[in-house]
Amino acid sequence: MTDFSIVIPVYGNEENIPHLVARLSELMADLPEATEVVFVVDGSPDRSYELLAAALPTAGFSSQLLQHSRNFGSFAAIRTGLAAANGATIGVMAADLQEPPELMVEFQRALASGSVDVAVGRRMARDDPAMSSLNSKIFWGFYRRAIIRDLPPGGVDVFGCTRQVAQQLVALGEANSSLVAQLYWVGFRRVEVPYSRQEREHGSSSWTFRKRVRYLLDSVFSFTNLPLDLLLAAGVIGAFVVLVVGIVVLGFYLAGGISEPGYVPLMLAILFSTFLIMTSLGIVGAYIWRIFENTKQRPSSIVMSHESW
């Protein structure tokens, strides 16, 4: 049985491959002898697969090389790697080397101790450009407040887990979701390992603004009913506004301040129907959210351990 597996999704990392393989080779001295690296090439348009296929047979460590039929996204690649990994404990890192590979050593030691089931990297500093750092801070700040409050301030880009946790993540199998949110949803004992994010030396990031927005929307619609809560709250607040405005309009009408024929009933009808529509959408949406939750077929609970005497 393999002690530790390192899962690495690969997309557009042709320039990084030689450096990545070299760093991993150096890392093996601090990891258990039975360690493997699982590379998942996610429909990469460059020569990442060819370079890995040529380098891995003589890399000096056990490895698996999987290739997706097209680009499915990094989270799908990680899920593929988790399913293929043989390790009792598993670490997940990026191929761009911005998160130091040495984190895998710390994750493995923490997980092998038996005291934790999940280890996540807590970003304490980053060497990225100022605008990139600002965008990331805003993105993850909103993510923490709206979706997962337990998330580290800098988000989660690298993590490790036991085989039991990995099996739970693979079993969820949801499309258009967030693997990070799922990692926190399944629970288990968790520890944060601090690190400093390094500047990218080769290639450019594929984590575009469009992907950030899509990821955020997937997380919002999969793990929170915040939009429905806002809609229902707007309807309830609108009820008070309609009541106040209706009383004011009716008062002006009775005092003779409004002489336009049909104005008062038209205003009251518009205000009332607007409030009714917003409230009704919020109520109907609450039911739809519960139906949507059931279609995900997530388990109602997860048993972490079971002992009997």
C-alpha positions as CSV (number, residue, x, y, z in Angstrom):
1,M,0.0,0.0,0.0
2,T,1.2,3.5,-0.9
3,D,1.8,5.7,2.1
4,F,1.4,9.1,0.4
5,S,0.1,10.3,-2.9
6,I,0.6,13.8,-4.4
7,V,-2.1,14.8,-6.9
8,I,-1.1,17.5,-9.4
9,P,-3.5,18.9,-12.1
10,V,-1.7,20.1,-15.1
11,Y,-2.9,22.7,-17.7
12,G,-0.7,25.0,-19.7
13,N,2.4,24.2,-17.6
14,E,4.9,23.2,-20.4
15,E,7.6,25.6,-19.1
16,N,7.2,24.4,-15.5
17,I,7.4,20.6,-16.1
18,P,11.3,20.3,-15.9
19,H,11.4,22.4,-12.7
20,L,8.4,20.6,-11.2
21,V,9.8,17.1,-11.7
22,A,13.2,18.3,-10.3
23,R,11.6,19.8,-7.2
24,L,9.5,16.6,-6.6
25,S,12.6,14.5,-6.9
26,E,14.3,16.5,-4.3
27,L,11.3,16.3,-2.1
28,M,11.2,12.5,-2.0
29,A,14.1,12.4,0.6
30,D,11.7,13.9,3.2
31,L,8.7,11.8,2.3
32,P,7.9,8.1,2.9
33,E,9.6,5.6,0.6
34,A,6.1,4.5,-0.6
35,T,5.2,7.8,-2.2
36,E,3.7,8.3,-5.6
37,V,2.9,11.4,-7.7
38,V,-0.4,11.4,-9.7
39,F,-0.3,13.9,-12.7
40,V,-3.6,14.6,-14.4
41,V,-3.2,16.5,-17.7
42,D,-6.5,18.4,-18.1
43,G,-6.7,18.7,-21.9
44,S,-3.7,21.0,-21.9
45,P,-3.1,22.6,-25.3
46,D,0.7,22.6,-25.0
47,R,3.3,19.8,-24.7
48,S,2.8,19.1,-21.0
49,Y,1.7,15.5,-21.5
50,E,4.5,14.7,-23.8
51,L,7.1,16.2,-21.5
52,L,5.8,14.3,-18.5
53,A,5.6,11.1,-20.4
54,A,9.3,11.5,-21.4
55,A,10.5,12.6,-17.9
56,L,8.6,10.4,-15.5
57,P,10.1,6.9,-16.4
58,T,13.5,8.2,-15.1
59,A,12.3,10.7,-12.5
60,G,13.3,8.6,-9.5
61,F,9.9,8.4,-7.9
62,S,6.7,6.4,-8.5
63,S,4.1,8.1,-10.6
64,Q,0.9,7.9,-12.6
65,L,0.1,10.0,-15.6
66,L,-3.5,10.5,-16.6
67,Q,-4.9,12.6,-19.4
68,H,-8.4,14.0,-19.8
69,S,-10.1,13.9,-23.2
70,R,-10.5,17.6,-23.0
71,N,-10.3,20.5,-20.6
72,F,-12.8,19.8,-17.7
73,G,-11.3,22.3,-15.2
74,S,-8.8,22.0,-12.4
75,F,-11.3,20.7,-9.8
76,A,-12.4,17.9,-12.1
77,A,-8.7,17.0,-12.6
78,I,-8.1,17.0,-8.9
79,R,-11.1,14.7,-8.5
80,T,-9.7,12.3,-11.1
81,G,-6.4,12.3,-9.3
82,L,-8.0,11.6,-5.9
83,A,-9.9,8.6,-7.5
84,A,-6.7,7.2,-9.0
85,A,-4.4,7.8,-5.9
86,N,-3.4,4.8,-3.9
87,G,-2.0,6.6,-0.9
88,A,-3.3,6.3,2.7
89,T,-2.9,10.0,2.8
90,I,-3.1,12.4,-0.2
91,G,-1.7,15.9,-0.9
92,V,-2.9,18.2,-3.7
93,M,-0.8,20.9,-5.2
94,A,-0.6,23.0,-8.3
95,A,2.0,22.5,-11.1
96,D,3.0,26.2,-11.2
97,L,5.1,25.9,-8.0
98,Q,3.7,29.1,-6.5
99,E,2.7,27.0,-3.4
100,P,6.0,25.5,-2.1
101,P,6.1,21.7,-2.7
102,E,7.6,21.4,0.8
103,L,4.0,21.8,2.1
104,M,3.4,18.3,1.0
105,V,6.0,17.1,3.6
106,E,4.2,19.0,6.3
107,F,0.8,17.8,5.2
108,Q,2.0,14.2,5.1
109,R,3.4,14.4,8.6
110,A,0.3,16.0,10.0
111,L,-2.0,13.5,8.4
112,A,0.2,10.5,9.3
113,S,0.0,11.5,13.0
114,G,-3.6,10.4,13.1
115,S,-4.7,13.6,14.8
116,V,-6.2,15.3,11.8
117,D,-8.0,14.3,8.6
118,V,-7.6,17.4,6.5
119,A,-4.6,19.8,6.2
120,V,-5.0,23.1,4.3
121,G,-2.5,25.7,3.4
122,R,-3.0,29.1,5.1
123,R,-1.5,31.8,2.9
124,M,0.3,34.3,5.2
125,A,2.0,36.3,2.4
126,R,2.3,36.4,-1.3
127,D,4.8,37.7,-3.9
128,D,2.2,38.3,-6.6
129,P,1.7,41.7,-8.3
130,A,-0.3,44.3,-6.3
131,M,-3.4,44.2,-8.5
132,S,-3.5,40.4,-8.5
133,S,-3.1,40.4,-4.7
134,L,-5.9,43.0,-4.3
135,N,-8.3,41.0,-6.6
136,S,-7.6,37.8,-4.6
137,K,-8.2,39.6,-1.3
138,I,-11.5,40.9,-2.5
139,F,-12.6,37.6,-4.0
140,W,-11.7,35.4,-1.0
141,G,-13.0,38.1,1.4
142,F,-16.5,37.9,-0.2
143,Y,-16.2,34.1,-0.4
144,R,-15.6,33.8,3.3
145,R,-18.5,36.1,4.3
146,A,-21.0,34.7,1.9
147,I,-20.2,31.0,1.6
148,I,-17.7,29.5,4.0
149,R,-16.8,31.5,7.1
150,D,-14.1,28.9,8.3
151,L,-12.0,29.4,5.1
152,P,-8.6,31.0,5.7
153,P,-8.4,34.7,4.7
154,G,-6.3,33.9,1.6
155,G,-8.5,31.1,0.4
156,V,-7.4,27.5,-0.2
157,D,-5.1,26.6,-3.1
158,V,-3.4,23.5,-1.6
159,F,-4.6,20.8,0.7
160,G,-4.1,17.3,2.0
161,C,-6.5,14.7,3.3
162,T,-6.8,11.1,4.3
163,R,-8.1,8.4,2.0
164,Q,-11.4,8.5,3.8
165,V,-11.9,12.2,3.1
166,A,-10.8,11.7,-0.5
167,Q,-13.4,9.0,-1.0
168,Q,-16.1,11.2,0.4
169,L,-15.1,14.0,-2.0
170,V,-15.1,11.7,-5.0
171,A,-18.4,10.2,-4.0
172,L,-20.1,13.6,-4.2
173,G,-19.4,13.8,-7.9
174,E,-21.3,17.2,-8.5
175,A,-20.8,19.2,-11.6
176,N,-20.6,23.0,-11.5
177,S,-19.7,23.0,-7.8
178,S,-16.7,23.9,-5.7
179,L,-14.2,21.3,-4.5
180,V,-13.0,23.7,-1.8
181,A,-16.5,24.2,-0.5
182,Q,-17.1,20.4,-0.6
183,L,-13.8,19.9,1.4
184,Y,-15.2,22.1,4.2
185,W,-18.7,20.7,3.9
186,V,-17.6,17.1,4.6
187,G,-16.1,18.3,7.8
188,F,-13.6,16.1,9.7
189,R,-10.7,17.2,11.8
190,R,-8.8,20.0,10.1
191,V,-5.5,21.9,10.6
192,E,-4.1,24.9,8.8
193,V,-0.4,25.0,7.8
194,P,1.0,28.6,7.2
195,Y,3.1,29.3,4.1
196,S,4.1,32.2,1.8
197,R,3.0,32.1,-1.8
198,Q,5.9,32.4,-4.3
199,E,6.0,34.5,-7.4
200,R,5.4,32.5,-10.6
201,E,8.6,32.1,-12.5
202,H,7.4,30.4,-15.7
203,G,4.3,30.8,-17.8
204,S,1.2,32.7,-16.9
205,S,-1.8,31.8,-14.8
206,S,-5.0,30.5,-16.4
207,W,-7.0,31.7,-13.3
208,T,-8.8,34.5,-15.2
209,F,-11.4,37.0,-14.0
210,R,-14.1,35.0,-15.9
211,K,-13.1,31.8,-14.2
212,R,-13.2,33.6,-10.8
213,V,-16.7,34.8,-11.4
214,R,-17.9,31.4,-12.6
215,Y,-16.3,29.7,-9.6
216,L,-17.9,32.2,-7.3
217,L,-21.3,31.7,-8.8
218,D,-21.0,27.9,-8.7
219,S,-20.1,28.2,-5.0
220,V,-23.0,30.6,-4.2
221,F,-25.6,28.5,-6.0
222,S,-24.3,25.2,-4.7
223,F,-23.6,26.0,-1.0
224,T,-25.8,28.9,0.1
225,N,-29.3,30.3,-0.4
226,L,-28.1,33.9,-0.1
227,P,-29.7,35.1,-3.3
228,L,-33.1,33.8,-2.2
229,D,-32.7,35.2,1.3
230,L,-31.9,38.6,-0.3
231,L,-35.0,38.4,-2.5
232,L,-37.3,37.4,0.4
233,A,-35.8,40.1,2.6
234,A,-36.4,42.7,-0.2
235,G,-40.0,41.5,-0.4
236,V,-40.6,41.9,3.3
237,I,-38.9,45.3,3.4
238,G,-40.9,46.2,0.4
239,A,-44.1,45.4,2.3
240,F,-43.4,48.1,4.9
241,V,-42.5,50.6,2.2
242,V,-45.7,49.8,0.2
243,L,-47.7,50.3,3.4
244,V,-46.1,53.6,4.2
245,V,-46.3,54.9,0.6
246,G,-49.9,53.7,0.3
247,I,-50.9,55.5,3.5
248,V,-49.2,58.7,2.2
249,V,-50.9,58.5,-1.2
250,L,-54.3,57.8,0.3
251,G,-53.8,60.7,2.8
252,F,-53.0,63.1,0.0
253,Y,-56.1,61.8,-2.0
254,L,-58.4,62.3,1.0
255,A,-57.0,65.8,1.7
256,G,-57.6,66.8,-1.9
257,G,-54.0,66.9,-2.9
258,I,-54.4,64.5,-5.7
259,S,-57.0,65.3,-8.4
260,E,-55.7,63.1,-11.3
261,P,-58.4,60.5,-12.0
262,G,-57.3,56.9,-11.4
263,Y,-53.9,57.9,-10.0
264,V,-54.5,56.5,-6.5
265,P,-55.8,53.1,-7.4
266,L,-53.1,52.7,-10.1
267,M,-50.3,53.6,-7.7
268,L,-51.7,51.3,-5.0
269,A,-52.1,48.4,-7.5
270,I,-48.5,48.8,-8.8
271,L,-47.0,49.0,-5.3
272,F,-49.0,46.1,-4.0
273,S,-48.3,43.8,-7.0
274,T,-44.6,44.6,-6.9
275,F,-44.4,43.7,-3.2
276,L,-46.5,40.5,-3.9
277,I,-44.3,39.4,-6.8
278,M,-41.0,39.8,-4.9
279,T,-42.3,38.1,-1.8
280,S,-43.8,35.2,-3.8
281,L,-40.6,34.7,-5.7
282,G,-38.7,34.5,-2.4
283,I,-41.1,32.0,-1.0
284,V,-41.2,29.8,-4.1
285,G,-37.4,30.1,-4.4
286,A,-37.1,28.8,-0.8
287,Y,-39.0,25.6,-1.9
288,I,-37.0,25.3,-5.1
289,W,-33.7,25.6,-3.1
290,R,-34.8,22.6,-0.9
291,I,-35.7,20.6,-4.0
292,F,-32.3,21.5,-5.5
293,E,-30.6,20.4,-2.3
294,N,-32.2,17.0,-2.6
295,T,-31.2,16.5,-6.2
296,K,-27.5,16.8,-5.2
297,Q,-27.9,13.6,-3.3
298,R,-25.3,14.6,-0.8
299,P,-25.4,12.3,2.3
300,S,-27.4,13.7,5.2
301,S,-24.5,12.8,7.5
302,I,-21.0,11.4,7.4
303,V,-19.7,9.0,10.0
304,M,-16.0,9.7,10.7
305,S,-15.3,6.8,13.0
306,H,-17.2,3.8,14.4
307,E,-16.0,1.7,17.3
308,S,-17.6,-1.1,19.2
309,W,-16.6,-3.3,22.1
